[in-house]
């Protein structure tokens, strides 16, 4: 293939060097990035959704799928598989006018996406070819002229884009034509073809109950059960699709483990009745995940996506039964477009488990009250107990139940029966492992939580933490939905007290939220602490606004679309902040990147590994000491030799301490490795001396200086390394 590569290089040099001139130097970079691009695209998308009718909305939906598949699956996979270096790495005198990308050169994603968009637009709007094709061709030429792609990269990208832009919409149209008629006949009659939608007809509009729908078997009238069945099926399809998308994302390696995930992964290698700061269920969940899928990021996080799908199915069924399937369905994209909950569906910490069992207890508790069912009370007790074994916040659900019994006469009647007491007994039995472990370890968890909450300090009221908390929740719960929750809660308290379901949802969510809101006057509250309250408050919100929709409040549709679109966009960008860099025209600084806590750990572990290998040349065994439990966790996971030995004699330890700071205090330390050397690593922003404890433990300590920890050329953090010789 030497002749083809030579031709490629010759064409590249001709376009990049021979054709170079000041006019094109100023003009063509605008086709890679300019400040007007994103606003223009947003205006076009809003115009198509707002004024483009069914055709415009379907086009936007299909185009997003095409670009996501083309860029995220096809181009990204080929770049990694082919691994072709950019031309400026080979042609030393290349005229490079834009940023030097670190990804592979073959194919060009810019070109592929533009041709995919042009092909998709052609299927919906034939005349769009007159301006989309020249734009795509210009982008293709510019990528070579700017020095970042070979001509063959552009050619392959263009062909891939055309194939995806034509094949994917036609495949979706075929699926809708054949499966939509069977699964969603009421909607299929209004939209028989995705590529040729009838102007002015909306897919989401329900036909009037009792009307005859064309092409239904035997032309039976559409009933409320028919409509609910369609929405329910759509909800199931949404859940399954989102679950598969999340699994694909987790398997892609876009992000690494967070410090807490890596720390709790170490717990899963030391199963116990409980742990220093958390109940035991997170360790057993990670143990099961890594047993199924190996000690990989996917294995650690599999159950985060799985739990999110289970919660969605539970809520879909419950809401479809108690409210209606349309409200149940729309709750799903609302949850998916809420950043706080989207993070919980990706990171496997204690929060997904906490939300799962809080929600399960809430749903079974409602059935226990309404059906006067002892069986459902038993389930409620089990879910509450498992919630306690997941996160101690579950105790707040007892406060929620106290509110329910106080304000709900039907619930108070249950206090005369055995059901609630059986539930309380089962929950108490579930707490036994935690109590036993703490009794054996001087009740360290109680003291730790007390210290963390500042309960032993004098209370000095402050507003400093209040505004931080409110601002964070306003953004993480989606601004549109945050306002909707507050508005709905006020209206429920004032006007909807006779609706027991609304009051029940509010009682299950408001107490924990209000407690932490008040606690901000004393101490800092992290945004995720109120996570269990979000689902009941969302259920309350959607139930209230569904009633307003039935009363004729048609403006709700506009705000729902805005909220889902805004939140969905933020969620996508938070899952891959490289997209923000592409939109801004330059990558985010490492300290500003929202993914900072899940990036750069592989590089940090590699730097520590290199320092260890250098010290190994002195002929003595070398272990590693970390200054933080997070450091110990990520180095143990991302340094291959450390991961291989984690279940035997560990290679990475937390620095010794006379009092318990974390779980490492309860495990064997490095005091048995006398005479050996060590590498001490601490994450700092400026050089700091080694802890005095280390100077007492080792004969000599040498400062190796600071190391920049980078990801794709961007510095995310700095670490300082020390050589520690001869453990006393």
QUICORSUL-V102524 format. One record per residue. N is the residue number from 1. RES is the residue in three letters. NEAR is the number of other C-alpha atoms within 8 Angstrom. Layout:
BEGIN
N|RES|NEAR ; N|RES|NEAR
END
This chain:
BEGIN
1|UNK|4 ; 2|UNK|5 ; 3|UNK|6 ; 4|UNK|7 ; 5|UNK|8 ; 6|UNK|8 ; 7|UNK|8 ; 8|UNK|11 ; 9|UNK|9 ; 10|UNK|8 ; 11|UNK|10 ; 12|UNK|14 ; 13|UNK|10 ; 14|UNK|9 ; 15|UNK|11 ; 16|UNK|14 ; 17|UNK|11 ; 18|UNK|7 ; 19|UNK|7 ; 20|UNK|10 ; 21|UNK|6 ; 22|UNK|6 ; 23|UNK|6 ; 24|UNK|8 ; 25|UNK|10 ; 26|UNK|8 ; 27|UNK|8 ; 28|UNK|11 ; 29|UNK|13 ; 30|UNK|8 ; 31|UNK|10 ; 32|UNK|10 ; 33|UNK|9 ; 34|UNK|9 ; 35|UNK|7 ; 36|UNK|6 ; 37|UNK|8 ; 38|UNK|8 ; 39|UNK|8 ; 40|UNK|8 ; 41|UNK|8 ; 42|UNK|8 ; 43|UNK|8 ; 44|UNK|8 ; 45|UNK|9 ; 46|UNK|8 ; 47|UNK|9 ; 48|UNK|12 ; 49|UNK|11 ; 50|UNK|7 ; 51|UNK|7 ; 52|UNK|10 ; 53|UNK|13 ; 54|UNK|13 ; 55|UNK|13 ; 56|UNK|11 ; 57|UNK|11 ; 58|UNK|9 ; 59|UNK|10 ; 60|UNK|11 ; 61|UNK|8 ; 62|UNK|9 ; 63|UNK|11 ; 64|UNK|8 ; 65|UNK|8 ; 66|UNK|15 ; 67|UNK|12 ; 68|UNK|9 ; 69|UNK|9 ; 70|UNK|15 ; 71|UNK|12 ; 72|UNK|10 ; 73|UNK|9 ; 74|UNK|9 ; 75|UNK|14 ; 76|UNK|10 ; 77|UNK|9 ; 78|UNK|11 ; 79|UNK|14 ; 80|UNK|8 ; 81|UNK|6 ; 82|UNK|8 ; 83|UNK|10 ; 84|UNK|8 ; 85|UNK|8 ; 86|UNK|12 ; 87|UNK|12 ; 88|UNK|11 ; 89|UNK|7 ; 90|UNK|7 ; 91|UNK|7 ; 92|UNK|6 ; 93|UNK|5 ; 94|UNK|11 ; 95|UNK|9 ; 96|UNK|10 ; 97|UNK|8 ; 98|UNK|8 ; 99|UNK|6 ; 100|UNK|6 ; 101|UNK|6 ; 102|UNK|5 ; 103|UNK|5 ; 104|UNK|12 ; 105|UNK|15 ; 106|UNK|14 ; 107|UNK|14 ; 108|UNK|13 ; 109|UNK|10 ; 110|UNK|9 ; 111|UNK|15 ; 112|UNK|20 ; 113|UNK|12 ; 114|UNK|13 ; 115|UNK|15 ; 116|UNK|19 ; 117|UNK|14 ; 118|UNK|15 ; 119|UNK|12 ; 120|UNK|13 ; 121|UNK|13 ; 122|UNK|11 ; 123|UNK|9 ; 124|UNK|10 ; 125|UNK|8 ; 126|UNK|8 ; 127|UNK|6 ; 128|UNK|10 ; 129|UNK|11 ; 130|UNK|7 ; 131|UNK|7 ; 132|UNK|10 ; 133|UNK|10 ; 134|UNK|8 ; 135|UNK|9 ; 136|UNK|12 ; 137|UNK|8 ; 138|UNK|9 ; 139|UNK|13 ; 140|UNK|12 ; 141|UNK|9 ; 142|UNK|12 ; 143|UNK|13 ; 144|UNK|15 ; 145|UNK|14 ; 146|UNK|14 ; 147|UNK|16 ; 148|UNK|15 ; 149|UNK|14 ; 150|UNK|15 ; 151|UNK|10 ; 152|UNK|9 ; 153|UNK|12 ; 154|UNK|17 ; 155|UNK|8 ; 156|UNK|12 ; 157|UNK|15 ; 158|UNK|14 ; 159|UNK|10 ; 160|UNK|11 ; 161|UNK|17 ; 162|UNK|13 ; 163|UNK|9 ; 164|UNK|11 ; 165|UNK|15 ; 166|UNK|12 ; 167|UNK|8 ; 168|UNK|9 ; 169|UNK|12 ; 170|UNK|9 ; 171|UNK|8 ; 172|UNK|9 ; 173|UNK|11 ; 174|UNK|8 ; 175|UNK|9 ; 176|UNK|12 ; 177|UNK|11 ; 178|UNK|8 ; 179|UNK|9 ; 180|UNK|12 ; 181|UNK|12 ; 182|UNK|7 ; 183|UNK|8 ; 184|UNK|10 ; 185|UNK|11 ; 186|UNK|13 ; 187|UNK|11 ; 188|UNK|11 ; 189|UNK|11 ; 190|UNK|10 ; 191|UNK|12 ; 192|UNK|10 ; 193|UNK|9 ; 194|UNK|10 ; 195|UNK|10 ; 196|UNK|7 ; 197|UNK|11 ; 198|UNK|9 ; 199|UNK|7 ; 200|UNK|6 ; 201|UNK|10 ; 202|UNK|9 ; 203|UNK|8 ; 204|UNK|5 ; 205|UNK|5 ; 206|UNK|7 ; 207|UNK|8 ; 208|UNK|6 ; 209|UNK|8 ; 210|UNK|7 ; 211|UNK|9 ; 212|UNK|8 ; 213|UNK|12 ; 214|UNK|6 ; 215|UNK|8 ; 216|UNK|9 ; 217|UNK|5 ; 218|UNK|5 ; 219|UNK|9 ; 220|UNK|8 ; 221|UNK|9 ; 222|UNK|14 ; 223|UNK|9 ; 224|UNK|7 ; 225|UNK|6 ; 226|UNK|8 ; 227|UNK|11 ; 228|UNK|12 ; 229|UNK|9 ; 230|UNK|11 ; 231|UNK|11 ; 232|UNK|14 ; 233|UNK|9 ; 234|UNK|9 ; 235|UNK|12 ; 236|UNK|9 ; 237|UNK|8 ; 238|UNK|9 ; 239|UNK|12 ; 240|UNK|9 ; 241|UNK|8 ; 242|UNK|8 ; 243|UNK|12 ; 244|UNK|8 ; 245|UNK|8 ; 246|UNK|10 ; 247|UNK|11 ; 248|UNK|8 ; 249|UNK|9 ; 250|UNK|14 ; 251|UNK|8 ; 252|UNK|6 ; 253|UNK|8 ; 254|UNK|7 ; 255|UNK|8 ; 256|UNK|11 ; 257|UNK|11 ; 258|UNK|10 ; 259|UNK|13 ; 260|UNK|9 ; 261|UNK|12 ; 262|UNK|14 ; 263|UNK|13 ; 264|UNK|13 ; 265|UNK|13 ; 266|UNK|10 ; 267|UNK|9 ; 268|UNK|11 ; 269|UNK|9 ; 270|UNK|6 ; 271|UNK|9 ; 272|UNK|6 ; 273|UNK|9 ; 274|UNK|11 ; 275|UNK|11 ; 276|UNK|9 ; 277|UNK|9 ; 278|UNK|10 ; 279|UNK|13 ; 280|UNK|14 ; 281|UNK|9 ; 282|UNK|12 ; 283|UNK|12 ; 284|UNK|10 ; 285|UNK|9 ; 286|UNK|16 ; 287|UNK|11 ; 288|UNK|8 ; 289|UNK|14 ; 290|UNK|12 ; 291|UNK|9 ; 292|UNK|7 ; 293|UNK|9 ; 294|UNK|8 ; 295|UNK|8 ; 296|UNK|8 ; 297|UNK|11 ; 298|UNK|10 ; 299|UNK|14 ; 300|UNK|14 ; 301|UNK|14 ; 302|UNK|12 ; 303|UNK|11 ; 304|UNK|14 ; 305|UNK|13 ; 306|UNK|9 ; 307|UNK|12 ; 308|UNK|13 ; 309|UNK|11 ; 310|UNK|9 ; 311|UNK|11 ; 312|UNK|10 ; 313|UNK|10 ; 314|UNK|9 ; 315|UNK|9 ; 316|UNK|15 ; 317|UNK|9 ; 318|UNK|10 ; 319|UNK|13 ; 320|UNK|14 ; 321|UNK|8 ; 322|UNK|6 ; 323|UNK|9 ; 324|UNK|10 ; 325|UNK|14 ; 326|UNK|10 ; 327|UNK|13 ; 328|UNK|17 ; 329|UNK|13 ; 330|UNK|9 ; 331|UNK|12 ; 332|UNK|13 ; 333|UNK|9 ; 334|UNK|10 ; 335|UNK|9 ; 336|UNK|10 ; 337|UNK|17 ; 338|UNK|14 ; 339|UNK|13 ; 340|UNK|10 ; 341|UNK|10 ; 342|UNK|12 ; 343|UNK|8 ; 344|UNK|13 ; 345|UNK|12 ; 346|UNK|11 ; 347|UNK|11 ; 348|UNK|15 ; 349|UNK|12 ; 350|UNK|9 ; 351|UNK|13 ; 352|UNK|13 ; 353|UNK|13 ; 354|UNK|15 ; 355|UNK|11 ; 356|UNK|13 ; 357|UNK|12 ; 358|UNK|14 ; 359|UNK|12 ; 360|UNK|12 ; 361|UNK|14 ; 362|UNK|11 ; 363|UNK|9 ; 364|UNK|12 ; 365|UNK|11 ; 366|UNK|9 ; 367|UNK|11 ; 368|UNK|13 ; 369|UNK|11 ; 370|UNK|8 ; 371|UNK|6 ; 372|UNK|8 ; 373|UNK|11 ; 374|UNK|9 ; 375|UNK|8 ; 376|UNK|11 ; 377|UNK|15 ; 378|UNK|12 ; 379|UNK|11 ; 380|UNK|14 ; 381|UNK|15 ; 382|UNK|13 ; 383|UNK|13 ; 384|UNK|14 ; 385|UNK|14 ; 386|UNK|12 ; 387|UNK|15 ; 388|UNK|16 ; 389|UNK|13 ; 390|UNK|15 ; 391|UNK|13 ; 392|UNK|10 ; 393|UNK|9 ; 394|UNK|12 ; 395|UNK|8 ; 396|UNK|9 ; 397|UNK|12 ; 398|UNK|8 ; 399|UNK|9 ; 400|UNK|13 ; 401|UNK|10 ; 402|UNK|8 ; 403|UNK|9 ; 404|UNK|12 ; 405|UNK|10 ; 406|UNK|8 ; 407|UNK|6 ; 408|UNK|9 ; 409|UNK|8 ; 410|UNK|8 ; 411|UNK|10 ; 412|UNK|10 ; 413|UNK|8 ; 414|UNK|12 ; 415|UNK|9 ; 416|UNK|6 ; 417|UNK|7 ; 418|UNK|9 ; 419|UNK|13 ; 420|UNK|10 ; 421|UNK|7 ; 422|UNK|11 ; 423|UNK|14 ; 424|UNK|9 ; 425|UNK|9 ; 426|UNK|12 ; 427|UNK|15 ; 428|UNK|9 ; 429|UNK|8 ; 430|UNK|12 ; 431|UNK|11 ; 432|UNK|8 ; 433|UNK|9 ; 434|UNK|12 ; 435|UNK|8 ; 436|UNK|9 ; 437|UNK|11 ; 438|UNK|12 ; 439|UNK|8 ; 440|UNK|7 ; 441|UNK|7 ; 442|UNK|6 ; 443|UNK|9 ; 444|UNK|9 ; 445|UNK|11 ; 446|UNK|7 ; 447|UNK|8 ; 448|UNK|10 ; 449|UNK|9 ; 450|UNK|10 ; 451|UNK|9 ; 452|UNK|7 ; 453|UNK|7 ; 454|UNK|8 ; 455|UNK|8 ; 456|UNK|6 ; 457|UNK|5 ; 458|UNK|5 ; 459|UNK|5 ; 460|UNK|5 ; 461|UNK|6 ; 462|UNK|9 ; 463|UNK|8 ; 464|UNK|7 ; 465|UNK|13 ; 466|UNK|12 ; 467|UNK|8 ; 468|UNK|8 ; 469|UNK|14 ; 470|UNK|9 ; 471|UNK|8 ; 472|UNK|9 ; 473|UNK|10 ; 474|UNK|10 ; 475|UNK|8 ; 476|UNK|11 ; 477|UNK|11 ; 478|UNK|13 ; 479|UNK|10 ; 480|UNK|9 ; 481|UNK|9 ; 482|UNK|11 ; 483|UNK|8 ; 484|UNK|9 ; 485|UNK|12 ; 486|UNK|8 ; 487|UNK|8 ; 488|UNK|12 ; 489|UNK|11 ; 490|UNK|8 ; 491|UNK|9 ; 492|UNK|12 ; 493|UNK|9 ; 494|UNK|7 ; 495|UNK|6 ; 496|UNK|10 ; 497|UNK|10 ; 498|UNK|4 ; 499|UNK|7 ; 500|UNK|8 ; 501|UNK|7 ; 502|UNK|13 ; 503|UNK|13 ; 504|UNK|10 ; 505|UNK|12 ; 506|UNK|12 ; 507|UNK|12 ; 508|UNK|15 ; 509|UNK|15 ; 510|UNK|10 ; 511|UNK|11 ; 512|UNK|12 ; 513|UNK|10 ; 514|UNK|8 ; 515|UNK|8 ; 516|UNK|11 ; 517|UNK|11 ; 518|UNK|8 ; 519|UNK|10 ; 520|UNK|14 ; 521|UNK|12 ; 522|UNK|11 ; 523|UNK|9 ; 524|UNK|9 ; 525|UNK|10 ; 526|UNK|6 ; 527|UNK|10 ; 528|UNK|7 ; 529|UNK|9 ; 530|UNK|10 ; 531|UNK|12 ; 532|UNK|13 ; 533|UNK|12 ; 534|UNK|9 ; 535|UNK|11 ; 536|UNK|14 ; 537|UNK|14 ; 538|UNK|10 ; 539|UNK|11 ; 540|UNK|16 ; 541|UNK|12 ; 542|UNK|11 ; 543|UNK|11 ; 544|UNK|11 ; 545|UNK|10 ; 546|UNK|9 ; 547|UNK|8 ; 548|UNK|9 ; 549|UNK|10 ; 550|UNK|7 ; 551|UNK|6 ; 552|UNK|6 ; 553|UNK|8 ; 554|UNK|7 ; 555|UNK|6 ; 556|UNK|9 ; 557|UNK|7 ; 558|UNK|8 ; 559|UNK|9 ; 560|UNK|8 ; 561|UNK|8 ; 562|UNK|9 ; 563|UNK|14 ; 564|UNK|11 ; 565|UNK|9 ; 566|UNK|9 ; 567|UNK|12 ; 568|UNK|11 ; 569|UNK|9 ; 570|UNK|10 ; 571|UNK|12 ; 572|UNK|8 ; 573|UNK|11 ; 574|UNK|9 ; 575|UNK|7 ; 576|UNK|10 ; 577|UNK|12 ; 578|UNK|9 ; 579|UNK|8 ; 580|UNK|11 ; 581|UNK|11 ; 582|UNK|9 ; 583|UNK|9 ; 584|UNK|8 ; 585|UNK|8 ; 586|UNK|8 ; 587|UNK|9 ; 588|UNK|10 ; 589|UNK|9 ; 590|UNK|10 ; 591|UNK|7 ; 592|UNK|7 ; 593|UNK|9 ; 594|UNK|7 ; 595|UNK|11 ; 596|UNK|11 ; 597|UNK|7 ; 598|UNK|11 ; 599|UNK|12 ; 600|UNK|13 ; 601|UNK|12 ; 602|UNK|11 ; 603|UNK|10 ; 604|UNK|11 ; 605|UNK|12 ; 606|UNK|10 ; 607|UNK|9 ; 608|UNK|11 ; 609|UNK|9 ; 610|UNK|8 ; 611|UNK|10 ; 612|UNK|13 ; 613|UNK|8 ; 614|UNK|8 ; 615|UNK|10 ; 616|UNK|10 ; 617|UNK|7 ; 618|UNK|6 ; 619|UNK|5 ; 620|UNK|8 ; 621|UNK|7 ; 622|UNK|11 ; 623|UNK|12 ; 624|UNK|12 ; 625|UNK|13 ; 626|UNK|14 ; 627|UNK|12 ; 628|UNK|9 ; 629|UNK|12 ; 630|UNK|10 ; 631|UNK|13 ; 632|UNK|15 ; 633|UNK|15 ; 634|UNK|15 ; 635|UNK|14 ; 636|UNK|14 ; 637|UNK|10 ; 638|UNK|12 ; 639|UNK|12 ; 640|UNK|8 ; 641|UNK|7 ; 642|UNK|14 ; 643|UNK|10 ; 644|UNK|7 ; 645|UNK|10 ; 646|UNK|12 ; 647|UNK|7 ; 648|UNK|5 ; 649|UNK|6 ; 650|UNK|9 ; 651|UNK|11 ; 652|UNK|12 ; 653|UNK|13 ; 654|UNK|12 ; 655|UNK|8 ; 656|UNK|7 ; 657|UNK|7 ; 658|UNK|4 ; 659|UNK|5 ; 660|UNK|9 ; 661|UNK|7 ; 662|UNK|8 ; 663|UNK|10 ; 664|UNK|12 ; 665|UNK|12 ; 666|UNK|6 ; 667|UNK|6 ; 668|UNK|6 ; 669|UNK|10 ; 670|UNK|6 ; 671|UNK|6 ; 672|UNK|5 ; 673|UNK|7 ; 674|UNK|8 ; 675|UNK|8 ; 676|UNK|12 ; 677|UNK|14 ; 678|UNK|12 ; 679|UNK|15 ; 680|UNK|12 ; 681|UNK|14 ; 682|UNK|11 ; 683|UNK|10 ; 684|UNK|9 ; 685|UNK|7 ; 686|UNK|5 ; 687|UNK|8 ; 688|UNK|6 ; 689|UNK|4 ; 690|UNK|7 ; 691|UNK|6 ; 692|UNK|6 ; 693|UNK|7 ; 694|UNK|9 ; 695|UNK|11 ; 696|UNK|7 ; 697|UNK|8 ; 698|UNK|12 ; 699|UNK|11 ; 700|UNK|8 ; 701|UNK|10 ; 702|UNK|7 ; 703|UNK|8 ; 704|UNK|8 ; 705|UNK|8 ; 706|UNK|10 ; 707|UNK|9 ; 708|UNK|9 ; 709|UNK|13 ; 710|UNK|11 ; 711|UNK|10 ; 712|UNK|5 ; 713|UNK|5 ; 714|UNK|8 ; 715|UNK|11 ; 716|UNK|14 ; 717|UNK|12 ; 718|UNK|12 ; 719|UNK|14 ; 720|UNK|15 ; 721|UNK|15 ; 722|UNK|13 ; 723|UNK|13 ; 724|UNK|15 ; 725|UNK|12 ; 726|UNK|11 ; 727|UNK|13 ; 728|UNK|7
END
